[in-house]
Amino acid sequence: MRSLNAVIGKEFKEQYRSGKIYILLGVFALIGIMNPFITKLTPVILEKLSGELADQGFVVGKISANALNSWEQFYKNIPLGLISFILMMGSILTKELESGTIILTLTKGLKRSKVIISKYFMMIVLWSVYYWMCFGITYGYNEFYWDNSIANNIEMAAFFWWLFGILMISALIFVSSMSGSGGIVLAGTGLFYIIMVLAGMFPKIRKYICLRLTDGVEILKGTVSVEDYLIPAVIAGAVSLFMLILSICIFNKRRI
């Protein structure tokens, strides 16, 4: 257990020294601020442009903004945060394989399974901090400017999106366990996402696809119930665990 804690601590130190923590904190904080800012600014811009649009034959009615509009912006923008996170973490294992530093670690008696677990745990912790910080910033501004009670099941909608992020992290670590190239890892993770998109095109299985967890706006509007997302959530959790176990098995047998 001590060796695992030491490796996890080492992973966090490397993220700190590389500056990735500060970059991603800035990205997610910016997204959190942008959501209410864009919502607050849009009616003002349209009101100022209404005169010019009227001269061209376009009539702009009175536009009001509320917390639900801001949450819609949140779910439009948070994919940018996840993409930034995946790009930053794409070489988390391959970089050590290419440099050979991981060989020194393994020769000291550290089990390969702990290498995978430490990197997986570190990514989940960082993803959780970034994501919920972004959520908290948007929630706070929405409560200050408007009223969050206009949206339904805000926390559950956010939880489902967070779980989808865990699924993508699992896909990243799974591809990393097989590949020695950061580019291939990113391509493989992207392919996993594309497969979900294509599978969602079939109506009979669409409601079971994990990609549905990203449809948080539907929950907020009350057009669907939280219960409709429980099956995709369970599948996402099971697939994430399966990919982690498979990653450990593959990496244990991999020639380094």
QUIGICOR-V668467 format. One record per residue. N is the residue number from 1. PSI is psi in degrees with one decimal (none if undefined). Layout:
N&PSI / N&PSI
//
This chain:
1&-37.5 / 2&-39.7 / 3&-38.3 / 4&-43.9 / 5&-38.4 / 6&-41.2 / 7&-40.8 / 8&-42.9 / 9&-38.7 / 10&-39.7 / 11&-42.8 / 12&-37.8 / 13&-39.0 / 14&-39.4 / 15&-38.0 / 16&-46.6 / 17&-32.9 / 18&-16.0 / 19&0.3 / 20&-33.7 / 21&-45.2 / 22&-38.0 / 23&-48.2 / 24&-34.1 / 25&-41.8 / 26&-41.7 / 27&-49.4 / 28&-34.3 / 29&-41.1 / 30&-42.7 / 31&-43.3 / 32&-36.5 / 33&-36.6 / 34&-37.0 / 35&-56.5 / 36&-29.3 / 37&-47.2 / 38&-42.1 / 39&-41.7 / 40&-34.1 / 41&-29.6 / 42&-49.8 / 43&-34.8 / 44&-44.3 / 45&-45.8 / 46&-34.3 / 47&-38.5 / 48&-28.6 / 49&-7.4 / 50&-36.0 / 51&-46.2 / 52&-39.6 / 53&-34.0 / 54&-36.6 / 55&-25.7 / 56&5.5 / 57&7.2 / 58&129.1 / 59&121.2 / 60&115.2 / 61&179.4 / 62&126.6 / 63&127.8 / 64&147.2 / 65&149.6 / 66&-179.5 / 67&-32.6 / 68&-38.6 / 69&-38.6 / 70&-39.0 / 71&-31.5 / 72&-39.3 / 73&-36.2 / 74&-46.9 / 75&-14.9 / 76&-33.3 / 77&-26.0 / 78&-27.4 / 79&-31.6 / 80&-36.5 / 81&-44.3 / 82&-41.3 / 83&-43.5 / 84&-41.1 / 85&-46.2 / 86&-41.3 / 87&-40.9 / 88&-32.9 / 89&0.4 / 90&-28.7 / 91&22.3 / 92&-31.6 / 93&-39.3 / 94&-30.6 / 95&-40.9 / 96&-32.0 / 97&-41.2 / 98&-39.2 / 99&-19.8 / 100&1.9 / 101&-27.3 / 102&-26.8 / 103&-41.3 / 104&-38.2 / 105&-42.3 / 106&-33.3 / 107&-16.5 / 108&1.7 / 109&1.9 / 110&132.0 / 111&145.6 / 112&-34.7 / 113&-35.2 / 114&-28.1 / 115&-47.7 / 116&-47.0 / 117&-41.6 / 118&-42.9 / 119&-39.3 / 120&-46.6 / 121&-44.2 / 122&-42.9 / 123&-38.9 / 124&-42.5 / 125&-47.6 / 126&-43.7 / 127&-42.1 / 128&-44.0 / 129&-49.0 / 130&-48.1 / 131&-50.4 / 132&-24.6 / 133&-46.5 / 134&-45.0 / 135&-44.8 / 136&-38.9 / 137&-47.3 / 138&-43.6 / 139&-44.4 / 140&-45.7 / 141&-40.1 / 142&-39.5 / 143&-34.5 / 144&-45.6 / 145&-36.6 / 146&-128.5 / 147&117.5 / 148&-13.2 / 149&-12.3 / 150&-22.3 / 151&145.4 / 152&140.0 / 153&51.9 / 154&-45.2 / 155&-41.3 / 156&-39.5 / 157&-40.9 / 158&-38.8 / 159&-43.3 / 160&-40.5 / 161&-39.6 / 162&-41.0 / 163&-36.5 / 164&-37.5 / 165&-38.6 / 166&-40.2 / 167&-43.5 / 168&-34.6 / 169&-40.6 / 170&-39.7 / 171&-39.2 / 172&-45.6 / 173&-30.8 / 174&-47.8 / 175&-36.7 / 176&-32.5 / 177&-17.4 / 178&-25.0 / 179&155.4 / 180&9.2 / 181&129.6 / 182&-35.3 / 183&-41.1 / 184&-37.1 / 185&-46.2 / 186&-40.2 / 187&-42.1 / 188&-39.8 / 189&-40.5 / 190&-37.3 / 191&-38.5 / 192&-42.1 / 193&-43.4 / 194&-38.2 / 195&-40.3 / 196&-39.7 / 197&-46.0 / 198&-40.3 / 199&-31.5 / 200&-8.5 / 201&-12.6 / 202&114.4 / 203&-35.3 / 204&-26.7 / 205&0.7 / 206&-39.2 / 207&-11.2 / 208&-9.5 / 209&134.7 / 210&-24.1 / 211&-21.6 / 212&-21.2 / 213&-17.1 / 214&-3.5 / 215&54.0 / 216&-29.6 / 217&-36.2 / 218&-37.1 / 219&-43.2 / 220&-37.0 / 221&-15.3 / 222&12.2 / 223&-23.0 / 224&158.5 / 225&161.3 / 226&-35.1 / 227&-28.2 / 228&-16.5 / 229&-2.2 / 230&-40.8 / 231&-49.1 / 232&-32.8 / 233&-43.4 / 234&-42.0 / 235&-42.4 / 236&-42.6 / 237&-42.7 / 238&-42.6 / 239&-38.9 / 240&-46.2 / 241&-41.3 / 242&-43.7 / 243&-33.9 / 244&-46.2 / 245&-43.3 / 246&-36.6 / 247&-42.6 / 248&-44.2 / 249&-43.7 / 250&-45.3 / 251&-31.8 / 252&-33.2 / 253&-3.8 / 254&140.5 / 255&125.0 / 256&none
//
